């Protein structure tokens, strides 16, 4: 399980916007501006490995870490950033901008974790809950829990990052939250006498994905293809051997400068994540898109019947099809 210094969590909670840039030695394309939805953390180590692989292929990029997913989405919608982190289904349906998802970074595998006061999801009726961001993955999980369990949560508060919500629980600042796999394991390992994970139904939709304006994607086809191919190769290699992320992490990069307690547990984190099905080695594709339409409609972030929605209004598959040799198409037909 991961063990982090408490100060590192509190620093991340400050909500500061951080930025950095890097340039490939043989860059042939314009710089891709990437809007992260949180500060660099263990969860982003695989993504930065993929960026290093893309840099080796001549890609220029820069990243900015926004305080939450909403800000990252707005940065792409406004044209301030080119590529964003998140699942902006509501924004895609509302906006006239042709925003499309190009890669599924992780699945929506999260767990309701509470103090021992609660035993089932039904016990959370009327109770306050701590979530990641308004309109994000944990918010959608809370919406679907309400729908399926026939309950209504009390006040929703937002603290980006599962690790930061662990700190809030341990400090007694909250009694219920939704955590990712690693932090669920961590809090139960360290304080299982105080907290429990409530029984939860299975979820197959996207948690984090990469998205961009379709006009920008088509105007920067070469750069996008390099980027998605680097992600696909990293995710496939990680599925075969999770320790590759720790081995390829640049010690001088944003992940390499994290506390040693974080770096020393990268292998454990990615082994647990791969085993838990957090990452699709094929980058999601049409199967993920179909699951997303069902999930985010149930979550109240999409309007209409999922069967009547066109997945190509939300996803652009060409870069992923190229990177996987058409696997994104084949997977959906199986």
N, C-alpha and C positions, 0 to 999 in steps of 0.2 A: 504494500500500500504506500501511497505517497505521503511524505511528511515534509511540510513546508514551514519555514519560519513565519510566525504570525505577522511580523512586520511586512513581509512581502505581499501578503494579502491586502493589508490596510493601504499600502502604497498604491496597489492597483485600483483600489476603490476611490482614489482621489478624483478620477474622472478626467485626467489630463489627456490631451491629444498629443501623441508622440509620432514622430516621422523619421524616416531614414530612406536612403536611396543607394542603389548600386548599379554598375554598368558592366555589361559583358565586354570582353576585350575585342570581339569582332562583331559588335552590334550592327545590325542592318535594318532595324525597325525603330519606330518612335518609342518613347518611354511609356510603359503601361503604368498608370497610376491606380494603386490598389487600396481600397478602403476596408481595413480590418474593423471588426465589430468589437474588439477588445484588445488589450495590450498583449504583447508576446508572452506565451505561457507554454507549458508542456504540451497542451492540446494542439498548439500551432507548430510544433517541431516538425511534423511530417510536411506541412505546407511549406515551411522554409527550406527543407531539403529539396522539395520540388522546385522552388524558386532558384536554388543554387544550380540544379540541373538545367533549368531553362537558361540561366545566365551563361552556362558553359556552351550553350547552343547559340549564343549571340543575342539574347534578349535583354533589353534595358528595362528596368522597372524601378519604381519607388513605392513605398507603402506608408500609409498614415493610419494610426490606431485611434479610432473614434471611441467615445465613451460607451456607446451601445449600438445595437443593430439599427435602430431608427435613424440615427445620424448617418450611419454608413449608407443606408438606402437613399436618404435624401441627397447625400453627396453625389451619388451616381445619377439620380434623377435630375439634379441641377447641372450636371456636366462637370462638376468640380473634380470628380474621380471617374475612372474608366470602368473598373471592375469592383464589385462589392461582395461582402460576406452577408449571408442571411437567407431568408425564405420570403421574399417580398411579394407573396401572391396577392394580397389585398392591394398593394400599390400597383402591381402590374395590371390588375383588372380595372382600377380606378383611373390610372394615368393614361394619357394619350401617348406617352413615350413608349416606343416598342422595346420594353425591357424583357430580356430572355435569360433563363438559367442555362449555363453551359456545362456545369459539372457538379455532381453531388459530393460534397466533402465528407459528410457524416450523416448517419441515420439518427432518427429521433428516439434514441434509447435513453430514457430517463426514468427516475424512480421517485415517488413521493416518500419523503423522509420526515419523520416527526418525532417529537418527544414521546415517551412511553405512555403519555396520557391518552393517546389515540390508538385504536386497534384496527380500524377499517377505514376505507375512503368515506363511507357514510358518516363517520364521526366528525368529518371536517365540515359538515354543513354549518354555514354561518361563521366559520373560523377564519381568521386572517391567514394569508399565505404569502411567502416571499418568492418572487420569480425573477427571471433573468432580465427581460425587457418587455415593454409594452408592445404587443403585436408579434413577439418572437415565438420560438418553439415552445418554451415552457408556458407561455401565455395560452398557446393553442392547446397544449395538454390539459391545462386547467379548464378550458372551455369544454373539451370533450369529456373530461371527468364529470363536469356538471351535467352535461347532456345524458351521459350513459348511466350515471348514478342517481340522477334526480335530486341533486343538491345544488346549493349556491354558496360559493365561498364568501367570506367576509371581505374586508379590505385587502386589496392586492398592493403589495409594495415591491419595488424593483431594485435589485442589486446585481449588476452584471458579473458573471463568472461563478461557476459552481463552488470553486474554492472559497470565494468570498462569502457565499451563503453558508458554507460550513462554519466559517468563523462566526457568523451571526448566530447560528444555532448554538454553538458551544458557549458563546458569550451570553446566552439567554436573551438575545434581542429578537428572536423569532421562535415559534414552536413548530412550524411546518414550512416545508419548501419542496422543490423538485430539483434533484441532483443528477449529474451524469454518473456513469458506471463507476469510474475511478473514485470520485469523491463520495459516492454512496458507500463503497467498500471501505474507504478511509475512515469515515466517521463511525461506521459500525465496528471497525477494528479497534479504534482508539477509545470509543465511548459507547459501546454497545449496551452498557447498563443504563444509559440515559435515552438512547434513540433507537428507532426501528424503521425499517422500510416496509411500507404498507403494500399488500398484494395489489398488483397492477396488471391491466390487460396489455396484450402485445401491440406494438406500434411499429410500422414499417416505413413511415414517411421520412422525408429529409429533415434534418435539423439545421445543418449549415450547407449552403450551396454557393457557387460563384455565379454572379449574374452581371450583365452588361447591356447597354443599349445596342439593339440589333444593327442600327446604322453604323455604329462604331465598330462592331464585330466584323461586319462585311468590309469596312474600309481598312481594317488592320488584320486581314485574314492570316498572313504569315506569322505575325506575332502571337495571335490567339492560338494558332495551331501548335506553335512551339510550346506555349504555356500549358495547354491541355495535354499534349503528349508527355510533358515532364510530370504533370500530376498523375497521369495514367500509369506511367512507368514506376513512379514512387509508390503508388497505392498497390500495384501488382507485386512489387518487390516486398513491400511491407507485409502483405498477406502471406507470402512464402516464408519470410523471416523478419519478425518485428524488430529484432535488434539492429536492423540496418539503419533505422532512424537515428539511434544514438551514435552509431559509427560514422554516419555521414553529416551529423550536425557540426556546423562550422564553429569552432571554439571562439572565434572572434566575431561571430554574428550575434543577432539579438537573442537567440535561444542559448547560445554558448555562454552568454554573459549572465544568465539566470543563476540563482544560488545553487551551490553544489548539491544541496539536498534535493533539488528538483532534477538536476542533470543525472544524479546517481540513480534515480528511479525511472528514467525514461524507458528502459527495457521492460520493467514491470508494467508500467502504464500501457505501452503499446501491445504487449502480450495479452493483457486483460482485454484491451479494446478490440483487438482482432478476434480473440476467442468469443467475445460478447457480441460480435457482428456489427460493431460500430461503423466499420468502413466497408464499402462495396468495392472490390478490386476492379470492377468495370465502370466505376464512376457514375453509377445510378442508371442513366439512360432512360428508355421509355418505361421500363417497369417502375422505376422510382417516380417518374412523372405521373403515371397513372395512380400510384399510391398517394402521391401528394395531393392530387385533385380530390380524391376521396376524403383524405384526412383534413385538409384545410377548408373544405366545404363543411364538414362536420364541426370543425373548430370555429366556424363563423367568419373566416377570413376570405372566403370565396362565396359568391352568390350563384345560385343555379343548381341544376342537377349535374353531378360529376360526369355522367354518361353523355351529357350534351355539350360539355366543354371540350374544346380542341386543345390537346396538349401542346401543339405547335404555337399556340398563342402565348405559351408560358416557357417553353424550352426551345433551344436551337441546338439540334443534334449533330450538325455537320462536323465540327471539330472533334467531338467525342467519337463519332463513327470512324473518322480518319485515324485517330489515335489507337482505337481498339480493333481496327480491321473490320468494322461493321458489327462488332459484338453487341453494341448498344441496341442495334436493330434486332439482331437475332434473339437476344435475351427476352425481349418483349413478346416474341411469338412462341416461346416455349411453353 
